[in-house]
Amino acid sequence: MSSVVILLISIAVFIIAYATYGSYLAKSWGIDPSKPTPAHEMEDGVDYVPANKAVLLGHHFSSIAGAGPINGPIQAAVFGWIPVLLWIVLGGIFFGAVQDFSALFASIRHKGKSLGEIIEINISHRTKMCFTVFAWLVLILVVAAFADIVAGTFAGFNADGDKVSANGSVATASLLFIPLAVCFGLFNRKSSHLAVNTVVGVALLIACIAVGIACPIYLPKTTWLIVVFIYIFIASVAPVWILLQPRDYLNSFLLYFMIIAAIIGIVFTNPTMQLNAFNGWSTSGGTIFPYLFVTVACGAISGFHSLISSGTTAKQLNNEGDAKAIGYGSMLIECVLAVIALIAVGSASMDTWAGMTPPQVFAGGISGMLGKLGFPETTAHTVLLLAISAFALTSLDTATRLGRFLFQELFATNKDGSKNILGNMYVATAITIAAAAFLTLAGYVKIWPLFGACNQLVAVPAFLAAACFLKKLGRKNSMFYIPLVFMLLTAGSALVLKFISNTKVLMAGQGTAIVEGLQCAIIIPILVLAVILVVDGFKVLFGKEEADA
């Protein structure tokens, strides 16, 4: 089938959904632009900082995107392009965008508090504690994995000790982005000319890329790991307006460029989908249910997004009327990227991509299309890989900041209400990063197979919190019921099937206690926490119990 037809129909459906279903949600929930937001009511110059709509859109979009909408659809392509496309479109519109938008809305109506605090107010303290511990552990895994991935993309030498110029270029450009972002943040805070500042900032961003290509830095992966951990500590405690906000805003133009370049390549080369439309209910990737929905992840819905919406974005929202564009709209743009990733892998046979990582497949597919149109294919390939790396780093520092928030919420006060040292943001950040660093060194890959299901499981309490809050307000909340139950069954089934599979491997004497055994030991408490969350949430949602104060 024509890739152009797939792309244009998908974009049209997303635009219609934003204008209709997005507006319906905003009206049903009572979005009110006249209400003051927490960014104004609680402005502190560090976490609570009102942001221009375009700047916050870029920051939020960069934070939720990462490499997820590229990796997921490409890995899920083994199921065939039709089921993947259907889940991206339907899942994005009715699941992912609804979750992101509702988490943002609920947070701004709770003084910018995190999802855990919202759960405590609308469900129970026990549920909040279960969720916060679970979410913090998931974020530790994210920080460990992304730190390793980013350091790997910066590593100047391969396993044979040879220099890798593409990685060196990415490292140089990424380092130059940091002082550029700081300067942009300072100028933008003192000037109201966002358009002028943006033009200059993007021009300098392009210059950073050019310098990176011309002057690669070659350092080993271990050195880069240390640099990355130092950077995310600073990024987690620095005022959001001076680094994260401007850097993510400028980085978003890289992603916009990547999407636009990909659309140009697809439209003017019009590759035919080489993937099978449908490969059956069971493939090398497992059964369609639940593995398709866990694998696509960020391309349709990601529980991690709800933590971002209620963790950092809600503290920067300038006007409640901006919530639809930032919460609902950003997810739909990410869905467009997911469709593009599916087309990229489908532009050639699966044999062509053998041995390549999803980012390499994406960059190879899109740069190949641009090469046919006369663009320098090697340069396009490098820039695309740089964009993907930049967004992995964006998700990394945002995850670190979120981890700091959750840790502070867990330990900020003693039983008598007094503050303690664990509530200090420097201490909370240091402990969060130390735990992630330990997991990186210990080998996070041993438990990484659980991340997909755990990530999707975070969506369940996100839907529960929003649904219970809207019930408390007396507003319609039925739009959460199907997504809530479906994500519970999907994530829960994936974890149960993994437990059964690992148990069979261990009983056959083929596995190890440090891998399969450790995974089984982690799955059990996760499922117990999930049951507690759901039981407590359903009591409030479908019963007459009042939420704990």
MARVEX-145133 format. One line per 10 residues: number of its first residue (from 1); their letters; for each residue x, y, z of C-alpha. Coordinates in nm, 3 decimals, decimal comma, padded with zeros to 5 digits. Layout:
N
NUM	a	X Y Z  ... $
END
This chain:
549
1	mssvvillis	00,000 00,000 00,000  00,109 00,358 -00,066  00,288 00,516 00,231  00,156 00,859 00,133  -00,203 00,740 00,168  -00,129 00,590 00,511  00,044 00,907 00,630  -00,209 01,160 00,501  -00,511 00,968 00,628  -00,348 00,931 00,970 $
11	iavfiiayat	-00,267 01,302 00,995  -00,620 01,395 00,886  -00,772 01,166 01,151  -00,549 01,315 01,421  -00,644 01,671 01,324  -01,016 01,583 01,330  -00,975 01,410 01,667  -00,801 01,714 01,816  -01,074 01,949 01,695  -01,363 01,725 01,804 $
21	ygsylakswg	-01,278 01,476 02,079  -01,014 01,700 02,233  -01,263 01,987 02,250  -01,530 01,753 02,388  -01,299 01,649 02,671  -01,207 02,009 02,751  -01,574 02,104 02,771  -01,674 01,793 02,971  -01,403 01,847 03,231  -01,463 02,220 03,260 $
31	idpskptpah	-01,140 02,370 03,128  -01,155 02,735 03,233  -00,899 02,984 03,092  -01,002 03,240 03,356  -00,878 03,023 03,645  -00,529 03,108 03,775  -00,284 02,821 03,734  -00,039 02,688 03,997  00,249 02,837 03,795  00,118 03,182 03,894 $
41	emedgvdyvp	-00,027 03,101 04,236  00,284 02,918 04,360  00,561 03,067 04,146  00,898 02,997 04,308  01,142 03,053 04,022  01,263 02,690 04,033  00,980 02,442 03,965  00,672 02,665 03,945  00,743 02,899 03,653  00,478 03,026 03,403 $
51	ankavllghh	00,586 02,942 03,048  00,488 03,070 02,708  00,252 02,823 02,539  00,492 02,750 02,251  00,787 02,706 02,487  00,597 02,470 02,715  00,463 02,274 02,418  00,821 02,220 02,303  00,937 02,127 02,653  00,650 01,884 02,710 $
61	fssiagagpi	00,668 01,732 02,362  01,043 01,678 02,391  01,003 01,519 02,733  00,733 01,269 02,636  00,875 01,180 02,295  01,223 01,044 02,361  01,301 00,746 02,140  00,981 00,564 02,238  00,759 00,648 01,937  01,043 00,534 01,710 $
71	ngpiqaavfg	01,151 00,217 01,890  00,803 00,084 01,968  00,636 00,081 01,625  00,952 -00,051 01,457  00,979 -00,339 01,704  00,606 -00,409 01,676  00,627 -00,426 01,296  00,664 -00,806 01,326  00,285 -00,816 01,378  00,222 -00,648 01,041 $
81	wipvllwivl	00,158 -00,284 00,962  -00,224 -00,285 00,992  -00,253 -00,381 01,363  00,032 -00,145 01,453  -00,125 00,144 01,262  -00,471 00,082 01,410  -00,334 00,082 01,764  -00,129 00,400 01,704  -00,436 00,584 01,573  -00,706 00,452 01,806 $
91	ggiffgavqd	-00,478 00,417 02,107  -00,335 00,764 02,061  -00,673 00,935 02,028  -00,874 00,751 02,293  -00,604 00,629 02,534  -00,270 00,814 02,525  -00,388 01,168 02,457  -00,675 01,130 02,706  -00,432 01,012 02,975  -00,184 01,295 02,916 $
101	fsalfasirh	-00,453 01,563 02,900  -00,640 01,438 03,208  -00,323 01,403 03,417  -00,231 01,762 03,331  -00,581 01,888 03,408  -00,605 01,701 03,739  -00,265 01,832 03,846  -00,336 02,198 03,773  -00,657 02,164 03,976  -00,448 02,022 04,264 $
111	kgkslgeiie	-00,193 02,306 04,286  00,048 02,136 04,043  00,084 01,831 04,265  00,207 01,501 04,127  -00,009 01,204 04,041  00,069 01,044 04,376  -00,063 01,344 04,568  -00,375 01,351 04,349  -00,433 00,983 04,426  -00,403 01,048 04,799 $
121	inishrtkmc	-00,659 01,329 04,789  -00,910 01,145 04,569  -00,857 00,779 04,664  -00,651 00,702 04,976  -00,315 00,749 05,148  -00,234 00,378 05,114  -00,296 00,391 04,740  -00,075 00,697 04,711  00,212 00,526 04,892  00,184 00,214 04,675 $
131	ftvfawlvli	00,178 00,420 04,358  00,462 00,654 04,456  00,697 00,370 04,550  00,614 00,186 04,228  00,650 00,498 04,011  00,984 00,592 04,173  01,124 00,244 04,106  01,007 00,262 03,744  01,179 00,602 03,708  01,501 00,460 03,855 $
141	lvvaafadiv	01,494 00,197 03,581  01,428 00,466 03,318  01,717 00,682 03,440  01,954 00,383 03,451  01,859 00,265 03,103  01,853 00,605 02,936  02,183 00,707 03,096  02,340 00,394 02,951  02,176 00,452 02,611  02,283 00,818 02,594 $
151	agtfagfnad	02,639 00,736 02,701  02,640 00,467 02,433  02,538 00,715 02,163  02,820 00,945 02,278  03,085 00,669 02,305  03,371 00,759 02,072  03,503 00,404 02,031  03,346 00,074 01,931  03,420 -00,268 02,082  03,733 -00,299 01,864 $
161	gdkvsangsv	03,869 00,037 01,981  03,802 00,214 01,650  03,670 00,569 01,648  03,299 00,619 01,572  03,267 00,960 01,409  02,886 00,972 01,419  02,887 00,923 01,798  03,160 01,182 01,840  02,956 01,434 01,641  02,645 01,367 01,848 $
171	atasllfipl	02,847 01,416 02,168  02,992 01,750 02,055  02,659 01,890 01,940  02,482 01,772 02,257  02,739 01,942 02,479  02,709 02,266 02,283  02,329 02,254 02,322  02,363 02,299 02,699  02,527 02,647 02,713  02,309 02,750 02,419 $
181	avcfglfnrk	01,998 02,656 02,618  02,118 02,848 02,925  02,182 03,161 02,717  01,844 03,125 02,546  01,672 03,086 02,884  01,840 03,399 03,021  01,761 03,611 02,714  01,407 03,481 02,688  01,337 03,560 03,055  01,446 03,921 03,009 $
191	sshlavntvv	01,293 03,971 02,665  00,937 03,939 02,538  01,052 03,885 02,178  01,014 03,506 02,167  00,997 03,495 01,786  01,327 03,682 01,744  01,494 03,480 02,018  01,370 03,159 01,857  01,511 03,246 01,515  01,850 03,322 01,670 $
201	gvalliacia	01,833 03,014 01,891  01,749 02,779 01,604  02,025 02,932 01,391  02,274 02,866 01,672  02,129 02,517 01,712  02,211 02,450 01,346  02,560 02,591 01,405  02,604 02,348 01,697  02,515 02,060 01,469  02,761 02,179 01,204 $
211	vgiacpiylp	03,038 02,212 01,462  02,950 01,869 01,595  02,982 01,710 01,252  03,311 01,890 01,189  03,466 01,844 01,535  03,363 01,515 01,696  03,473 01,440 02,053  03,612 01,092 02,121  03,575 00,970 02,479  03,501 00,621 02,614 $
221	kttwlivvfi	03,151 00,525 02,730  03,253 00,509 03,097  03,363 00,874 03,090  03,037 00,976 02,926  02,837 00,792 03,194  03,003 01,007 03,461  02,938 01,324 03,258  02,573 01,227 03,204  02,511 01,161 03,574  02,670 01,496 03,670 $
231	yifiasvapv	02,460 01,674 03,407  02,127 01,524 03,517  02,201 01,617 03,879  02,244 01,981 03,776  01,941 01,967 03,546  01,723 01,825 03,824  01,792 02,103 04,076  01,844 02,403 03,847  01,551 02,642 03,789  01,342 02,490 03,512 $
241	willqprdyl	01,347 02,811 03,306  01,726 02,824 03,274  01,800 02,479 03,132  01,525 02,222 03,085  01,259 02,454 02,949  01,475 02,637 02,690  01,678 02,331 02,593  01,369 02,120 02,535  01,206 02,405 02,343  01,504 02,439 02,110 $
251	nsfllyfmii	01,539 02,061 02,084  01,175 02,039 01,980  01,273 02,212 01,655  01,504 01,918 01,589  01,206 01,689 01,624  00,986 01,914 01,410  01,262 01,913 01,148  01,283 01,535 01,170  00,907 01,499 01,122  00,892 01,751 00,836 $
261	aaiigivftn	01,195 01,597 00,662  01,038 01,253 00,696  00,705 01,374 00,557  00,886 01,533 00,259  01,076 01,210 00,198  00,761 00,997 00,219  00,542 01,225 00,004  00,792 01,272 -00,279  00,932 00,917 -00,291  00,606 00,743 -00,196 $
271	ptmqlnafng	00,755 00,407 -00,093  00,523 00,108 -00,100  00,487 -00,071 00,231  00,709 -00,380 00,215  00,574 -00,517 00,543  00,298 -00,775 00,546  -00,036 -00,623 00,635  -00,096 -00,888 00,901  00,129 -01,168 01,023  -00,121 -01,357 01,235 $
281	wstsggtifp	-00,224 -01,350 01,598  00,102 -01,505 01,710  00,446 -01,409 01,573  00,809 -01,397 01,681  00,709 -01,097 01,891  00,455 -01,305 02,084  00,076 -01,294 02,071  -00,090 -00,971 01,958  -00,257 -00,945 02,298  -00,089 -00,826 02,509 $
291	ylfvtvacga	00,249 -00,783 02,340  00,150 -00,550 02,054  00,009 -00,295 02,299  00,307 -00,317 02,532  00,561 -00,298 02,248  00,420 00,007 02,066  00,414 00,188 02,403  00,485 00,562 02,358  00,351 00,554 02,003  -00,002 00,511 02,141 $
301	isgfhsliss	00,007 00,542 02,522  00,277 00,552 02,788  00,221 00,569 03,161  00,543 00,770 03,186  00,364 01,059 03,012  00,120 01,098 03,302  00,413 01,152 03,538  00,547 01,428 03,312  00,208 01,596 03,271  00,148 01,599 03,646 $
311	gttakqlnne	00,511 01,635 03,747  00,678 01,916 03,556  00,437 02,046 03,290  00,154 02,132 03,531  00,391 02,355 03,729  00,465 02,562 03,418  00,122 02,598 03,255  00,057 02,968 03,203  -00,315 02,940 03,124  -00,562 02,655 03,169 $
321	gdakaigygs	-00,675 02,711 02,812  -00,332 02,590 02,695  -00,388 02,245 02,847  -00,564 02,097 02,544  -00,285 02,185 02,301  -00,009 02,074 02,536  -00,175 01,771 02,695  -00,387 01,633 02,410  -00,214 01,784 02,108  00,142 01,683 02,197 $
331	mliecvlavi	00,044 01,317 02,214  -00,116 01,331 01,870  00,203 01,482 01,725  00,391 01,195 01,882  00,148 00,957 01,713  00,238 01,114 01,378  00,603 01,037 01,453  00,504 00,678 01,537  00,328 00,642 01,199  00,638 00,779 01,028 $
341	aliavgsasm	00,853 00,524 01,214  00,623 00,246 01,093  00,655 00,372 00,735  01,034 00,395 00,773  01,067 00,030 00,867  00,813 -00,063 00,601  01,001 00,119 00,325  01,221 -00,188 00,273  01,204 -00,559 00,353  01,276 -00,673 00,707 $
351	dtwagmtppq	01,593 -00,844 00,583  01,734 -00,501 00,496  01,723 -00,398 00,859  01,870 -00,718 01,006  02,109 -00,642 01,292  02,014 -00,273 01,315  01,868 -00,094 01,617  01,531 00,086 01,576  01,697 00,434 01,564  01,932 00,306 01,291 $
361	vfaggisgml	01,635 00,165 01,100  01,449 00,496 01,129  01,749 00,705 01,028  01,836 00,465 00,746  01,484 00,457 00,607  01,423 00,833 00,613  01,775 00,935 00,500  01,743 00,686 00,213  01,425 00,862 00,097  01,588 01,204 00,128 $
371	gklgfpetta	01,893 01,076 -00,061  01,668 00,993 -00,356  01,556 01,357 -00,356  01,914 01,489 -00,375  01,981 01,557 -00,006  02,321 01,441 00,129  02,225 01,101 00,269  02,516 01,072 00,515  02,450 01,416 00,665  02,077 01,343 00,690 $
381	htvlllaisa	02,151 01,012 00,862  02,378 01,181 01,119  02,131 01,462 01,192  01,845 01,214 01,237  02,050 01,008 01,482  02,145 01,331 01,663  01,777 01,424 01,697  01,692 01,083 01,843  01,984 01,106 02,086  01,880 01,457 02,193 $
391	faltsldtat	01,537 01,334 02,287  01,670 01,037 02,479  01,870 01,290 02,686  01,558 01,506 02,727  01,357 01,214 02,866  01,652 01,125 03,091  01,678 01,458 03,273  01,300 01,492 03,296  01,280 01,143 03,451  01,547 01,243 03,703 $
401	rlgrflfqel	01,354 01,554 03,805  01,036 01,348 03,839  01,224 01,093 04,049  01,335 01,375 04,275  00,976 01,500 04,315  00,845 01,153 04,403  01,124 01,085 04,652  01,060 01,417 04,822  00,689 01,335 04,848  00,769 01,002 05,012 $
411	fatnkdgskn	01,016 01,131 05,269  00,973 01,509 05,290  00,817 01,513 05,636  00,843 01,320 05,962  00,543 01,170 06,138  00,511 01,483 06,351  00,490 01,697 06,034  00,839 01,843 06,057  01,068 01,852 05,754  01,361 01,613 05,727 $
421	ilgnmyvata	01,683 01,598 05,529  01,544 01,348 05,276  01,302 01,616 05,160  01,591 01,838 05,050  01,598 01,853 04,670  01,977 01,806 04,652  01,965 01,500 04,876  01,661 01,356 04,696  01,830 01,404 04,358  02,158 01,252 04,477 $
431	itiaaaaflt	01,982 00,941 04,614  01,775 00,900 04,298  02,081 00,924 04,073  02,289 00,701 04,302  02,023 00,430 04,283  02,012 00,459 03,903  02,393 00,453 03,878  02,405 00,136 04,089  02,143 -00,025 03,866  02,339 00,077 03,556 $
441	lagyvkiwpl	02,656 -00,085 03,691  02,469 -00,391 03,819  02,316 -00,446 03,476  01,970 -00,295 03,431  01,927 -00,519 03,123  01,851 -00,805 03,363  01,516 -00,647 03,449  01,461 -00,422 03,144  01,222 -00,677 02,984  00,974 -00,584 03,259 $
451	fgacnqlvav	00,981 -00,212 03,178  00,725 -00,218 02,896  00,454 -00,375 03,111  00,546 -00,166 03,418  00,537 00,152 03,212  00,193 00,068 03,076  00,075 -00,025 03,427  00,140 00,335 03,539  -00,146 00,438 03,308  -00,395 00,250 03,528 $
461	paflaaacfl	-00,362 00,469 03,841  -00,340 00,773 03,611  -00,684 00,692 03,469  -00,815 00,602 03,816  -00,700 00,930 03,967  -00,858 01,139 03,692  -01,182 00,940 03,697  -01,216 00,965 04,077  -01,139 01,337 04,068  -01,403 01,403 03,803 $
471	kklgrknsmf	-01,654 01,195 03,997  -01,582 01,417 04,298  -01,649 01,723 04,079  -01,972 01,567 03,954  -01,847 01,566 03,594  -01,858 01,294 03,329  -01,577 01,038 03,363  -01,697 00,742 03,154  -01,429 00,812 02,890  -01,178 00,653 03,129 $
481	yiplvfmllt	-01,352 00,319 03,188  -01,249 00,127 02,875  -00,888 00,260 02,868  -00,852 00,185 03,240  -00,969 -00,176 03,218  -00,787 -00,242 02,890  -00,452 -00,115 03,017  -00,494 -00,313 03,339  -00,558 -00,633 03,145  -00,277 -00,560 02,898 $
491	agsalvlkfi	-00,003 -00,479 03,149  -00,120 -00,739 03,399  -00,132 -01,013 03,133  00,217 -00,925 03,008  00,360 -00,954 03,360  00,179 -01,281 03,432  00,290 -01,433 03,101  00,649 -01,323 03,171  00,632 -01,486 03,515  00,502 -01,812 03,366 $
501	sntkvlmagq	00,764 -01,808 03,090  01,050 -01,744 03,332  00,926 -02,013 03,569  00,923 -02,270 03,287  01,276 -02,169 03,186  01,401 -02,202 03,543  01,230 -02,538 03,592  01,394 -02,661 03,273  01,731 -02,564 03,417  01,800 -02,319 03,135 $
511	gtaiveglqc	01,769 -01,986 03,318  01,960 -01,816 03,597  01,855 -01,680 03,933  02,012 -01,342 03,856  01,797 -01,290 03,543  01,478 -01,496 03,525  01,470 -01,548 03,902  01,516 -01,177 03,975  01,244 -01,086 03,727  00,999 -01,327 03,891 $
521	aiiipilvla	01,086 -01,185 04,233  01,007 -00,833 04,106  00,687 -00,927 03,921  00,512 -01,058 04,234  00,523 -00,733 04,442  00,439 -00,530 04,131  00,121 -00,731 04,077  00,036 -00,704 04,448  00,076 -00,325 04,432  -00,142 -00,318 04,118 $
531	vilvvdgfkv	-00,418 -00,514 04,292  -00,412 -00,278 04,591  -00,425 00,025 04,362  -00,717 -00,111 04,161  -00,920 -00,233 04,459  -00,885 00,098 04,644  -00,954 00,298 04,329  -01,260 00,095 04,228  -01,407 00,134 04,577  -01,407 00,510 04,529 $
541	lfgkeeada	-01,492 00,507 04,159  -01,783 00,263 04,168  -01,879 00,265 04,536  -02,001 00,517 04,787  -01,674 00,550 04,979  -01,542 00,899 05,023  -01,183 00,976 04,931  -00,933 01,008 05,213  -00,823 01,359 05,294 $
END
